[in-house]
């Protein structure tokens, strides 16, 4: 597969993983995914001087996924790396998934359905992936913005609701009781807000 096809597929896989795990989408992660998607080929050409796909194996994927437990950046890299393996599994040469334990090239499709690098079939796949990528990016930003705005609205409603409750539920009543020395008259004064009522109770029996 060409680099541009791997880049688009890497971004798509990373967006999917970010959506599943609830990782906020940002420009850096999208750039990282696109870059990580071509790293296996770059390593092949840099150290092996040939595209032998010996760096396209499941052991590196497991290592990246393990590092993802420490830092979510490696989750993005692992997703992009996985997309590279899957795409190369559809080519004529396949992938040495278990190298160096096994040097067998694994493929997932019959020979007539495999994709040859640089052909019109790959270009058609590339354009199809581009449509999915653009839709995924737009949808991801909209979904996370919607979640953020909904959460903010909910918090605002809770605050206003509490303020409203506090403003209407509290009623203060002042009660003042004056009793003369002979326990003959009892004056009860009740004040609610601006209104005040006086009640005089006579013939109070101290013994009950």
C-alpha positions in Angstrom: 0.0 0.0 0.0 1.1 3.6 -0.7 1.8 5.9 2.2 -1.2 8.1 1.6 -3.5 5.1 1.9 -1.9 4.1 5.2 -2.1 7.6 6.5 -5.9 7.9 5.9 -6.5 4.4 7.3 -4.4 5.2 10.4 -6.5 8.3 11.1 -9.7 6.4 10.7 -8.7 3.6 13.1 -7.4 6.1 15.7 -10.7 8.1 15.5 -12.6 4.9 16.1 -10.4 4.0 19.2 -10.7 7.5 20.6 -14.5 7.4 20.2 -14.7 4.0 21.9 -12.4 5.0 24.8 -13.8 8.5 25.2 -10.5 10.2 24.3 -11.1 13.8 23.1 -10.2 14.3 19.5 -7.6 17.0 18.8 -5.4 18.1 15.9 -2.2 16.6 17.5 -3.7 13.1 17.8 -4.9 13.2 14.2 -1.4 14.2 13.0 0.2 11.6 15.3 -2.1 8.9 13.9 -1.2 9.8 10.3 2.5 9.8 11.1 2.5 6.5 13.0 0.6 4.8 10.2 3.7 4.9 7.9 6.4 4.3 10.6 6.6 0.5 9.9 7.5 1.2 6.3 10.0 3.9 7.2 11.7 1.6 9.6 11.9 -1.1 7.0 13.6 1.2 4.5 15.8 2.9 7.1 17.2 -0.3 8.7 16.6 -3.0 6.2 17.0 -1.0 3.0 14.1 -3.0 1.6 10.4 -3.3 2.3 10.5 -6.8 3.7 7.7 -6.2 6.2 9.8 -7.7 9.1 8.7 -4.8 11.3 5.0 -5.6 10.5 4.4 -8.1 13.3 2.0 -8.6 16.2 4.8 -8.3 18.8 5.3 -4.6 18.2 1.5 -4.1 18.3 1.3 -5.8 21.7 4.2 -3.6 22.9 2.5 -0.4 21.8 -0.8 -1.5 23.3 0.9 -2.2 26.6 2.6 1.2 26.6 -0.9 2.6 26.0 -1.7 1.6 29.6 0.8 4.2 30.7 0.1 7.0 28.2 -2.8 7.3 25.9 -0.5 8.6 23.1 0.6 5.0 22.6 -3.0 4.0 22.2 -3.2 6.3 19.1 0.1 4.9 17.8 -1.1 1.3 18.3 -4.4 2.0 16.5 -2.5 3.5 13.5 0.0 0.6 13.5 -2.9 -1.9 13.6 -4.5 -0.2 10.5 -1.2 -0.7 8.7 -1.1 -4.4 9.4 -4.7 -4.8 8.3 -4.2 -3.0 5.0 -1.1 -5.0 4.2 -2.9 -8.2 4.9 -5.0 -7.4 1.9 -2.0 -7.1 -0.5 -0.3 -9.8 -2.6 2.7 -10.0 -0.3 0.8 -10.1 3.0 2.4 -9.6 6.4 4.8 -11.7 8.6 2.6 -11.4 11.7 4.7 -13.7 13.9 8.2 -12.8 12.7 10.8 -13.8 13.8 9.2 -16.9 15.2 7.6 -17.5 11.8 8.5 -16.1 8.4 5.2 -17.0 6.9 3.4 -14.2 5.0 -0.2 -14.0 6.0 -3.0 -12.7 3.8 -6.8 -12.4 4.3 -8.2 -12.6 0.8 -8.0 -14.8 -2.2 -5.4 -14.0 -4.8 -7.8 -12.5 -7.3 -9.2 -10.1 -4.6 -5.9 -8.9 -3.2 -4.9 -5.3 -3.8 -1.7 -4.5 -5.7 0.1 -1.4 -4.6 -0.4 1.6 -6.9 -3.2 0.1 -8.9 -6.6 1.6 -9.6 -8.1 -0.7 -6.9 -5.9 0.9 -4.3 -6.8 4.4 -5.5 -10.5 3.5 -5.2 -9.9 2.3 -1.7 -8.0 5.5 -0.9 -10.8 7.7 -2.0 -13.4 5.6 -0.1 -11.3 5.9 3.0 -10.9 9.7 2.5 -14.7 10.0 2.6 -14.9 8.0 5.8 -12.0 10.0 7.4 -13.6 13.4 6.7 -16.9 12.2 8.0 -15.2 10.7 11.1 -13.3 13.9 11.9 -16.4 16.1 11.6 -18.6 13.7 13.5 -16.0 13.3 16.3 -15.7 17.0 16.8 -19.4 17.5 16.8 -20.1 14.6 19.2 -17.5 15.8 21.8 -18.7 19.4 21.5 -22.3 18.2 22.0 -21.2 16.2 25.1 -19.4 19.3 26.5 -22.3 21.6 25.8 -24.8 19.2 27.3 -22.7 18.8 30.5 -22.4 22.5 30.8 -26.1 23.0 30.4 -26.8 20.4 33.0 -24.5 22.0 35.5 -26.2 25.4 34.8 -29.6 23.9 35.3 -28.6 22.4 38.6 -27.2 25.7 39.9 -30.2 27.7 38.9 -32.5 25.0 40.4 -30.7 25.2 43.7 -30.9 29.0 43.7 -34.6 28.9 43.0 -35.2 26.4 45.7 -33.2 28.4 48.2 -35.1 31.5 47.3 -38.6 30.2 47.8 -38.4 27.5 50.4 -37.0 29.5 53.3 -39.6 31.3 55.4 -38.4 33.0 58.6 -40.9 33.4 61.5 -40.0 35.4 64.6 -41.9 34.5 67.7 -41.7 36.7 70.9 -43.3 35.7 74.1 -43.8 38.2 77.0 -45.1 36.9 80.3 -45.9 39.3 83.2 -44.6 38.6 86.7 -48.0 37.3 88.0 -48.3 34.9 85.1 -51.7 36.5 84.4 -51.3 37.7 80.8 -49.2 36.1 78.0 -48.4 38.2 75.0 -47.4 36.2 71.9 -46.0 38.2 69.0 -45.6 36.5 65.6 -43.8 38.2 62.8 -43.5 36.9 59.3 -41.7 39.1 56.8 -43.2 42.6 57.1 -46.4 41.4 58.9 -46.7 41.2 62.6 -49.5 39.7 64.7 -50.1 40.0 68.4 -52.0 37.5 70.4 -52.8 38.1 74.1 -53.5 35.0 76.1 -55.0 35.5 79.5 -55.6 33.3 82.6 -52.5 31.2 82.1 -52.4 28.3 84.5 -48.7 27.7 85.4 -49.5 24.2 86.6 -50.7 23.2 83.2 
